[in-house]
Amino acid sequence: MSAGIEAVGADRLEADYLIETPLDPARVADVMAGEQSSGTFVRVHNETDALRERSRATVVRVDEIEAVRQPSLASAWLAREGVDGPYRRAHVTLSFPLANIGANLPTLAATVAGNLYDLGETTGMRLLSLRLPAGYRARFELPRHGVRGTRELTGVTRGPVIGTIIKPNVGMDAMETASLVRGLCEAGVDFIKDDEVCANPAHAPIEARIRAVMNEVRRYRERTGRNVMIAFNITDELDAMRRHADLVEREGGACVMASINWCGFSAIQALRRATPLVLHAHRNGYGMMSRDPALGISFQAYQTLWRLAGVDHMHVHGLGGKFAQCDAEVVESARDCATPLTRAFDDAVMPAFSSGQWAGTARATCDAVPNADLLFMCGGGILAHPDGAAAGVTSVREAWAAIEAGVDVDTYARERPALQRALQFFGARR
């Protein structure tokens, strides 16, 4: 199935799925189309042919692939029916009428990724990708900043935006956090974000932390002319997120972060409409939705839905990192972020590489996103450098400088102590 920009009808969207079933995949695809549009398991009163023609989803294609001997998931329905394998897998494309959905992001998600997962006929169901017509995309939020705006606000006109994460995130009060930020600004970092589990703790309330941190950022900006972007984690209920975003704006900040899966589509849409700030989307929890290859949602479809909420940055994890994803999936995710959803809009978002990143992963990251329109965030890769955070930042910048100069990183490090120490220290732990 192709996840790129394709022509779809002006009044319909298309969704691609991987299904697994012991039944005829074409029959199951038809069940899927009915379940998520006009139908239930039987035809109901008043369900005329005209109504079905107008509102029913349709099956565009069914491409059967390999079968497996064991089911990926259990199905009590199949057990009651006495049906077992082999379990046939297929790629299915459905076309949904937009009139059923409207410009309603939660309902769009419920349509393409709702009760389908519970269908008794299936032992596997995964939403792979979505394609939208330009007119429909125009009815939703666009990124306020995206790649171009992030570069303008940070002053990073070329190469990656080098960032870090405030860790350890437990125990530091507002003033201690501000002191750490001051040191990171002096170290030359471009971007600093809160950890996803540090939002409004009792020992460092978010309002006190915003004021203390932005006081240091403003002082540094006034003295040097450099603007370090801070992504404050304002994850909370909607009214609190709006209030905290307003405070960040009043204090001269440029960015807020939210754990999007737990806030939900409606809250992120409302936050986008309420603030002009850069919206940094943290996807923690995505593995729960994606890690099983026969279940959940692939990143192309996932990021499509969240980009309709108007986010500016999307996490894609990191290459050679500490999480379960293979590098190929991380690369594909980053390229999804850089691909406009339709040809009508420049709505690319900036991929945020994080998870076990350091100077030694720069080469692979550059190969993944050749134009370097990305956030390269190193937590331990900067803060755990044996010679301190400033040397950590220097090592990362030197690694990217080596790549730009076309020089092997190990060769480049011979006369650059910070990079050499990073390669020795972090390389020994790989």
C-alpha positions as CSV (number, residue, x, y, z in Angstrom):
1,M,0.0,0.0,0.0
2,S,1.3,3.4,-0.9
3,A,1.4,6.0,1.9
4,G,2.4,9.0,-0.3
5,I,0.3,11.8,-1.8
6,E,-2.2,10.3,-4.1
7,A,-5.3,11.5,-5.8
8,V,-8.5,10.6,-4.0
9,G,-12.0,11.8,-4.7
10,A,-12.9,15.2,-3.4
11,D,-15.7,13.8,-1.3
12,R,-14.0,10.6,0.1
13,L,-10.9,9.5,2.0
14,E,-9.0,6.3,1.7
15,A,-7.6,4.1,4.4
16,D,-5.3,1.1,4.0
17,Y,-5.3,-1.9,6.4
18,L,-3.6,-5.1,7.1
19,I,-6.1,-7.8,8.1
20,E,-5.8,-11.4,9.2
21,T,-8.8,-13.8,9.1
22,P,-9.6,-17.5,8.5
23,L,-12.4,-16.3,6.2
24,D,-12.5,-14.9,2.7
25,P,-10.6,-11.6,3.0
26,A,-12.9,-10.0,0.4
27,R,-15.9,-10.9,2.5
28,V,-14.3,-9.5,5.7
29,A,-13.4,-6.3,3.8
30,D,-17.0,-5.8,3.0
31,V,-17.9,-6.3,6.6
32,M,-15.4,-3.7,7.6
33,A,-16.9,-1.2,5.1
34,G,-20.4,-1.7,6.4
35,E,-19.5,-1.7,10.1
36,Q,-17.7,1.7,9.8
37,S,-20.3,3.5,7.7
38,S,-24.0,2.6,7.1
39,G,-24.4,-0.9,8.4
40,T,-24.5,-3.4,11.2
41,F,-24.5,-7.2,11.0
42,V,-27.9,-7.2,9.3
43,R,-29.7,-4.8,7.1
44,V,-32.0,-2.5,9.1
45,H,-35.4,-0.9,8.5
46,N,-35.2,2.3,6.5
47,E,-31.8,1.3,5.1
48,T,-32.7,1.9,1.4
49,D,-30.5,1.3,-1.5
50,A,-30.2,5.1,-2.0
51,L,-29.0,5.6,1.6
52,R,-26.5,2.9,1.2
53,E,-25.2,4.4,-2.1
54,R,-24.7,7.8,-0.4
55,S,-23.3,6.8,3.0
56,R,-21.7,3.4,2.8
57,A,-17.9,2.9,2.7
58,T,-16.7,0.9,-0.3
59,V,-14.0,-1.6,-0.8
60,V,-11.4,-0.3,-3.3
61,R,-9.1,-3.3,-3.4
62,V,-8.1,-6.5,-1.5
63,D,-4.6,-7.9,-2.1
64,E,-4.1,-11.2,-0.4
65,I,-0.6,-11.9,0.8
66,E,0.8,-14.8,2.9
67,A,-1.2,-17.0,5.3
68,V,-0.1,-18.0,8.8
69,R,-0.8,-21.2,10.7
70,Q,-1.5,-19.6,14.1
71,P,-3.8,-16.6,14.8
72,S,-2.1,-13.4,16.0
73,L,-5.1,-12.6,18.2
74,A,-7.9,-14.6,19.8
75,S,-11.5,-14.3,18.7
76,A,-14.4,-15.7,20.8
77,W,-16.7,-15.2,17.8
78,L,-14.6,-17.4,15.6
79,A,-14.4,-20.0,18.4
80,R,-18.2,-20.0,18.7
81,E,-18.5,-20.4,15.0
82,G,-16.0,-23.3,15.0
83,V,-13.7,-21.6,12.5
84,D,-10.0,-22.1,12.5
85,G,-7.0,-21.6,10.2
86,P,-5.2,-21.2,8.1
87,Y,-5.3,-17.5,8.8
88,R,-5.2,-15.4,5.6
89,R,-3.6,-12.0,5.5
90,A,-4.5,-9.2,3.1
91,H,-4.0,-5.6,2.4
92,V,-7.3,-3.9,2.2
93,T,-8.2,-0.3,1.0
94,L,-11.5,1.2,2.0
95,S,-13.0,4.5,0.8
96,F,-15.1,6.4,3.2
97,P,-17.6,9.2,2.3
98,L,-16.7,12.4,4.0
99,A,-20.3,13.4,4.4
100,N,-20.5,10.8,7.2
101,I,-17.7,12.5,9.1
102,G,-17.4,16.2,8.5
103,A,-14.5,18.2,9.9
104,N,-14.6,16.2,13.1
105,L,-11.2,14.7,14.1
106,P,-12.4,12.4,16.9
107,T,-15.1,11.0,14.6
108,L,-12.6,10.6,11.8
109,A,-10.4,8.6,14.1
110,A,-13.5,6.6,15.3
111,T,-14.3,5.9,11.6
112,V,-11.0,4.6,10.4
113,A,-9.7,3.1,13.7
114,G,-12.8,2.3,15.8
115,N,-14.8,-0.9,16.0
116,L,-12.8,-2.5,13.3
117,Y,-10.4,-3.7,15.9
118,D,-13.2,-5.7,17.6
119,L,-14.6,-7.5,14.6
120,G,-15.0,-11.1,15.4
121,E,-14.1,-12.2,11.9
122,T,-10.5,-11.0,12.3
123,T,-7.5,-12.2,14.2
124,G,-5.4,-9.2,13.1
125,M,-6.3,-5.6,12.2
126,R,-3.8,-2.8,11.6
127,L,-4.5,0.7,10.1
128,L,-1.6,1.4,7.8
129,S,-2.1,4.7,6.1
130,L,-4.5,7.4,5.2
131,R,-5.0,9.6,2.1
132,L,-7.1,12.8,2.3
133,P,-8.4,15.2,-0.4
134,A,-7.0,18.7,-0.3
135,G,-10.4,20.3,0.4
136,Y,-10.9,18.1,3.4
137,R,-7.4,18.8,4.8
138,A,-8.1,22.5,4.5
139,R,-10.9,22.2,7.0
140,F,-8.5,21.2,9.8
141,E,-5.7,23.0,11.7
142,L,-2.3,23.6,10.0
143,P,1.0,23.7,11.9
144,R,1.5,27.3,13.0
145,H,5.3,27.0,12.7
146,G,6.5,23.6,11.5
147,V,10.0,23.4,10.1
148,R,10.3,26.9,8.8
149,G,8.9,28.6,11.9
150,T,11.1,26.5,14.3
151,R,14.2,27.5,12.4
152,E,13.2,31.2,12.5
153,L,12.5,31.1,16.2
154,T,15.7,29.3,17.1
155,G,17.9,31.1,14.6
156,V,19.2,27.7,13.3
157,T,19.2,28.3,9.6
158,R,20.9,25.1,8.5
159,G,21.7,21.7,9.9
160,P,19.7,20.0,12.7
161,V,18.3,21.8,15.7
162,I,20.4,20.4,18.6
163,G,18.3,19.7,21.7
164,T,18.4,18.0,25.0
165,I,15.9,16.8,27.7
166,I,16.0,17.9,31.3
167,K,17.0,14.7,33.1
168,P,16.8,13.5,35.8
169,N,13.3,14.9,36.0
170,V,12.5,13.9,39.5
171,G,13.5,16.0,42.5
172,M,14.7,19.3,41.1
173,D,12.7,22.3,42.2
174,A,12.0,25.3,40.0
175,M,15.2,27.1,40.8
176,E,17.4,24.0,40.3
177,T,15.7,23.4,37.0
178,A,16.4,27.0,36.0
179,S,20.0,26.6,37.0
180,L,20.3,23.5,34.8
181,V,18.7,25.4,31.9
182,R,21.2,28.3,32.4
183,G,24.1,25.9,32.0
184,L,22.6,24.3,28.9
185,C,22.1,27.7,27.3
186,E,25.7,28.6,28.0
187,A,26.7,25.2,26.6
188,G,25.2,26.3,23.2
189,V,22.1,24.1,22.9
190,D,19.3,25.2,20.6
191,F,16.3,23.4,22.2
192,I,15.5,22.1,25.6
193,K,12.4,20.1,26.5
194,D,10.8,18.8,29.7
195,D,10.6,15.0,30.2
196,E,7.1,13.6,29.5
197,V,6.6,12.6,33.1
198,C,7.5,16.0,34.5
199,A,4.5,18.3,34.0
200,N,3.3,19.9,37.3
201,P,5.0,18.0,40.2
202,A,4.6,19.3,43.7
203,H,8.4,19.9,44.1
204,A,8.5,22.1,40.9
205,P,5.1,23.5,40.1
206,I,4.7,24.4,36.4
207,E,4.0,28.1,36.9
208,A,7.0,28.5,39.1
209,R,9.1,26.5,36.7
210,I,8.0,28.6,33.7
211,R,8.9,31.8,35.4
212,A,12.2,30.7,36.8
213,V,13.4,29.1,33.5
214,M,12.2,31.9,31.3
215,N,14.0,34.4,33.5
216,E,17.3,32.6,32.7
217,V,16.4,32.2,29.0
218,R,15.6,35.9,28.7
219,R,18.8,36.9,30.4
220,Y,20.8,34.7,28.0
221,R,19.0,36.0,25.0
222,E,19.5,39.6,25.9
223,R,23.2,39.0,26.5
224,T,24.0,36.8,23.4
225,G,21.2,37.4,20.9
226,R,20.6,33.6,20.8
227,N,17.1,32.3,21.4
228,V,17.0,28.9,23.1
229,M,13.6,27.2,22.6
230,I,12.1,25.6,25.7
231,A,9.3,23.0,25.3
232,F,7.5,23.2,28.6
233,N,5.4,20.1,29.3
234,I,1.9,21.5,30.0
235,T,0.1,18.2,29.7
236,D,-3.0,18.5,31.8
237,E,-6.8,19.0,31.4
238,L,-7.6,21.6,28.7
239,D,-8.2,24.7,30.9
240,A,-4.9,24.2,32.7
241,M,-3.1,23.7,29.4
242,R,-4.5,27.0,28.0
243,R,-3.6,28.8,31.2
244,H,0.0,27.5,31.2
245,A,0.5,28.2,27.5
246,D,-0.7,31.8,28.1
247,L,1.9,32.1,30.9
248,V,4.7,30.7,28.6
249,E,3.7,33.3,26.0
250,R,3.7,36.2,28.5
251,E,7.1,35.1,29.8
252,G,8.5,35.3,26.2
253,G,8.6,31.5,25.6
254,A,8.1,30.0,22.2
255,C,7.0,26.4,22.7
256,V,4.8,24.0,24.7
257,M,4.7,20.3,24.8
258,A,1.9,17.8,25.4
259,S,1.6,14.1,25.7
260,I,-0.9,13.9,22.9
261,N,-2.2,10.3,23.3
262,W,-3.4,11.1,26.9
263,C,-4.8,14.6,26.1
264,G,-6.8,13.5,23.1
265,F,-7.6,15.0,19.8
266,S,-10.1,17.5,20.9
267,A,-7.9,18.9,23.6
268,I,-4.9,19.3,21.3
269,Q,-7.1,20.9,18.6
270,A,-8.4,23.4,21.2
271,L,-4.9,24.1,22.5
272,R,-3.7,24.7,18.9
273,R,-6.5,27.3,18.4
274,A,-5.8,28.9,21.7
275,T,-2.0,29.5,21.4
276,P,0.4,30.9,18.8
277,L,3.2,28.9,20.3
278,V,5.1,26.0,18.7
279,L,3.3,22.8,19.7
280,H,5.6,19.9,20.4
281,A,3.8,16.6,20.2
282,H,5.2,13.8,22.5
283,R,3.9,10.5,21.4
284,N,4.6,8.4,24.6
285,G,2.2,5.5,24.6
286,Y,2.4,5.0,20.8
287,G,4.2,1.6,21.3
288,M,1.0,0.3,22.9
289,M,-0.8,1.1,19.6
290,S,1.8,0.0,17.2
291,R,4.3,-2.5,18.5
292,D,2.4,-5.7,17.5
293,P,2.7,-5.9,13.7
294,A,-0.8,-7.4,13.4
295,L,-2.6,-4.8,15.6
296,G,-3.0,-1.1,16.0
297,I,-1.9,1.7,13.8
298,S,1.2,2.4,11.7
299,F,2.9,5.8,12.0
300,Q,1.8,7.2,8.7
301,A,-1.8,7.0,9.7
302,Y,-1.1,8.0,13.3
303,Q,0.8,11.2,12.4
304,T,-1.8,12.1,9.7
305,L,-4.5,12.3,12.4
306,W,-2.3,14.3,14.8
307,R,-1.2,16.7,12.0
308,L,-4.8,17.5,11.5
309,A,-4.8,18.8,15.1
310,G,-2.1,21.3,14.1
311,V,1.0,20.1,15.8
312,D,4.5,21.4,14.8
313,H,6.9,18.7,15.9
314,M,6.3,14.9,16.1
315,H,8.5,12.4,18.0
316,V,9.8,9.6,15.9
317,H,12.2,8.0,18.4
318,G,15.9,7.6,17.5
319,L,18.3,5.5,15.4
320,G,20.2,2.8,17.3
321,G,18.2,4.0,20.3
322,K,17.0,2.3,23.5
323,F,13.5,1.5,22.3
324,A,12.1,-1.5,20.4
325,Q,11.6,0.1,17.0
326,C,13.9,-0.9,14.2
327,D,15.9,1.8,12.5
328,A,13.9,1.4,9.2
329,E,10.7,2.2,11.0
330,V,12.2,5.3,12.6
331,V,13.5,6.5,9.2
332,E,10.1,5.9,7.6
333,S,8.4,7.8,10.4
334,A,10.7,10.8,9.9
335,R,10.0,10.8,6.2
336,D,6.3,10.7,6.8
337,C,6.6,13.9,8.9
338,A,8.4,15.6,6.1
339,T,5.8,14.6,3.5
340,P,2.9,17.0,3.0
341,L,-0.5,15.4,3.5
342,T,-1.7,16.8,0.2
343,R,0.0,18.8,-2.6
344,A,-2.1,21.9,-1.7
345,F,-0.3,22.7,1.5
346,D,3.2,23.0,2.9
347,D,2.2,21.3,6.1
348,A,5.3,19.2,6.9
349,V,6.1,18.9,10.6
350,M,9.6,18.7,12.2
351,P,10.6,15.1,13.2
352,A,12.0,15.0,16.7
353,F,14.7,12.3,17.0
354,S,15.0,11.2,20.6
355,S,15.9,8.0,22.6
356,G,19.5,7.1,23.2
357,Q,20.8,9.7,20.7
358,W,24.4,11.1,20.9
359,A,27.2,12.1,18.6
360,G,27.6,8.6,17.3
361,T,24.1,8.4,15.9
362,A,24.4,11.6,13.9
363,R,25.6,9.9,10.7
364,A,22.7,7.5,10.5
365,T,20.2,10.3,11.3
366,C,21.7,12.5,8.5
367,D,21.3,9.7,6.1
368,A,17.7,9.3,7.1
369,V,16.7,12.9,6.7
370,P,19.3,14.3,4.2
371,N,18.1,17.9,4.4
372,A,18.6,17.9,8.3
373,D,15.2,19.5,8.9
374,L,15.0,17.8,12.3
375,L,15.3,18.1,16.0
376,F,18.2,16.0,17.2
377,M,17.6,15.6,21.0
378,C,20.2,14.0,23.2
379,G,19.4,13.5,26.9
380,G,22.2,11.4,28.3
381,G,24.1,12.0,25.1
382,I,24.7,15.5,26.3
383,L,24.1,15.6,30.0
384,A,26.1,12.4,30.7
385,H,29.2,13.4,28.7
386,P,32.2,12.7,31.0
387,D,33.4,16.2,30.5
388,G,30.1,17.9,31.2
389,A,27.1,19.2,29.3
390,A,29.0,21.8,27.4
391,A,31.3,19.1,26.0
392,G,28.3,17.0,25.2
393,V,26.8,19.8,23.1
394,T,30.2,20.4,21.4
395,S,30.5,16.7,20.6
396,V,27.2,16.6,18.9
397,R,27.9,19.7,16.9
398,E,31.3,18.4,15.9
399,A,29.7,15.1,14.7
400,W,27.3,17.0,12.5
401,A,30.2,19.3,11.3
402,A,32.2,16.2,10.3
403,I,29.2,15.0,8.2
404,E,28.8,18.3,6.5
405,A,32.5,18.4,5.7
406,G,32.3,14.9,4.3
407,V,34.9,13.6,6.8
408,D,34.6,10.3,8.8
409,V,33.5,11.1,12.3
410,D,36.4,9.0,13.9
411,T,38.9,10.9,11.8
412,Y,37.3,14.3,12.6
413,A,37.5,13.4,16.3
414,R,41.3,13.0,16.5
415,E,41.8,16.7,17.1
416,R,38.6,17.4,18.9
417,P,38.6,16.2,22.5
418,A,34.9,16.5,23.2
419,L,33.9,14.4,20.2
420,Q,36.7,11.9,20.9
421,R,35.6,11.5,24.5
422,A,32.0,11.0,23.4
423,L,33.0,8.2,21.0
424,Q,35.0,6.5,23.6
425,F,32.5,6.9,26.5
426,F,29.2,6.2,24.7
427,G,30.7,3.9,22.1
428,A,31.8,1.5,24.9
429,R,28.2,1.2,26.0
430,R,26.9,0.2,22.6
